[in-house]
Amino acid sequence: MTEKSAKPQLRFAGFDVTWEQRKLGELSEKTFGGGTPNTSNNEYWNGDIPWFQSSDISDGKLFDIAPKKFISQDGLSKSAAQLIPENSIAIITRVGVGKLAFVPFSYTTSQDFLSLSRLKTEPFFTVYACYKKLQSELNAVQGTSIKGITKDELLAKQIMIPNYAEQRQIGAYFKSLDNLITLHQRKYDKLTNVKKSMLEKMFPKNGSNVPEIRFKGFSDAWEQRKFDEVFDCTIPNNTLSRAELNYESGSVRNIHYGDILIKYGSVVDVQNDEIPFATGKSSDDFKGALLKDGDIIIADTAEDETTGKACEIGNSQGLDVVSGLHTMVCRPHNKMALGYLGYYLNSDAYHHQLLPLMQGIKVLSLSRTNVQKTMVCYPKSKTEQQLIADYFRHLDNLITLHQRELEKLKNLKKACLEKMFV
């Protein structure tokens, strides 16, 4: 190994000493295995000693893990389980090889783990160094099923180590990155749960004509109408396939049903959202099929109960846009506040009507006739419609903000793991 290869590409100022090679087994004073108390003996379980199994460890989550099960003192003493000191690293050696976590409290594990205890190196650095090493080796044999690794094989692995001061800097940097990732993940999860809850409570359900939660100043009963009394569903779609679409240029945008299912939200902004173009087509090729501001597109097929996912078209600029295969276009007879119908049609309050109407086994589909059997509920006041749409659009913007920040931080962490370790 050359001196150049024994230094990372990126490092903190003030550090230029060559890193040294160590075996993984040299990084701790002691290692611990694990065991599982007899699961049929209740006296061994529901105690106060944390017990981890491999499913408790998520790939890439190196801190803040929580056990789902606890064992008793009898369970510990009458099984192969061992009480492992705090501030140890639990590494999975069987199914799930490569997953690991730092545990700041005393714990026990199943036999699927080997734990490094009484660390000689800086703990946070050691966690990331071990993770980087195992992930690099797993990626090198991607596609090969790795069912396990022996204790001797694991402890013999070579890891490059800098001096303790640099270890501390690196460990603190990655821990701060993980703290930010956790912060945005929690905010993202909280907002997603708020949206899910509000989609259930801000639209009437179970035949009611008023929602559970409502903006102040509104008390009138909501309108309830058959689907075909609210929408004209005679607007055609087109038969363009994915192969006939491109993102580079064109004059007519095409909304594909697969993008409705996994890419677009409840409202699609034709001008700003990434929508592919129909290759070599012009508006003359789609007479009668061009979509207007406020139109609804429903994906009428999917492999699961996301069938029926809808998106409302935001097209105030009047750009040329059409919908593709496996979609149903519905145009409101009376235009509502932009966004209201998009959010309502994706709420449980409406979607539960579609579930018994879906047909198929491996692939579920909805017919236009069946969709027209459903009931649509909406407030008479366009002001109330707009308040509801604006509320959910604001939630979506916040969710997207944290989602983008999460992706940026995760990409930064991935890049730094590559460049800050040897």
FENBELWO-V821373 format. One record per backbone hydrogen bond with DSSP energy under -1.0 kcal/mol. NH is the residue of the N-H (numbers start at 1). CO is the residue of the C=O. Records with the same first field share a line. If there is no record, write none. Layout:
BEGIN
NH: CO  CO
END
This chain:
BEGIN
7: 4
10: 419
15: 12
19: 6
20: 161
22: 159
24: 157
25: 155
26: 23
27: 24
29: 118
30: 117
32: 115
35: 109
41: 38
44: 41
45: 42
46: 70
49: 71
51: 69
52: 108
56: 53
57: 54
61: 58
62: 60
71: 49
72: 44
76: 72
77: 73
78: 74
84: 107
87: 103
88: 103
89: 116
90: 101
91: 114
92: 99
93: 112
97: 94
98: 92
99: 96
101: 90
102: 62
103: 88
107: 84
108: 50
110: 52
113: 110
114: 91
115: 32
116: 89
117: 30
120: 27
126: 122
127: 123
128: 124
129: 125
130: 126
131: 127
132: 128
133: 129
134: 130
135: 131
136: 132
137: 133
138: 134
139: 135
140: 136
142: 139
144: 141
149: 93
154: 150
155: 151
156: 152
157: 154
159: 22
161: 20
167: 163
168: 164
169: 165
170: 166
171: 167
172: 168
173: 169
174: 170
175: 171
176: 172
177: 173
178: 174
179: 175
180: 176
181: 177
182: 178
183: 179
184: 180
185: 181
186: 182
187: 183
188: 184
189: 185
190: 186
191: 187
192: 188
193: 189
194: 190
195: 191
196: 192
197: 193
198: 194
199: 195
201: 197
202: 198
208: 205
213: 201
218: 215
222: 209
223: 378
225: 376
227: 374
229: 226
230: 227
231: 227
232: 331
238: 323
244: 241
245: 242
246: 277
253: 320
254: 276
255: 322
260: 256
261: 257
262: 258
263: 259
264: 259
268: 312
270: 314
273: 269
277: 246
278: 252
279: 244
281: 278
285: 282
286: 283
289: 286
291: 321
294: 313
295: 292
296: 330
297: 311
298: 328
299: 309
300: 326
302: 364
307: 304
308: 299
309: 306
311: 297
312: 266
313: 295
314: 268
318: 315
322: 253
324: 255
328: 298
330: 296
331: 232
333: 230
340: 337
343: 339
344: 340
345: 341
347: 344
351: 347
352: 348
353: 350
354: 351
355: 351
357: 354
358: 355
359: 365
364: 302
365: 359
366: 300
371: 367
372: 368
373: 370
374: 371
376: 225
378: 223
385: 381
386: 382
387: 383
388: 384
389: 385
390: 386
391: 387
392: 388
393: 389
394: 390
395: 391
396: 392
397: 393
398: 394
399: 395
400: 396
401: 397
402: 398
403: 399
404: 400
405: 401
406: 402
407: 403
408: 404
409: 405
410: 406
411: 407
412: 408
413: 409
414: 410
415: 411
416: 412
417: 413
418: 414
419: 415
420: 416
END
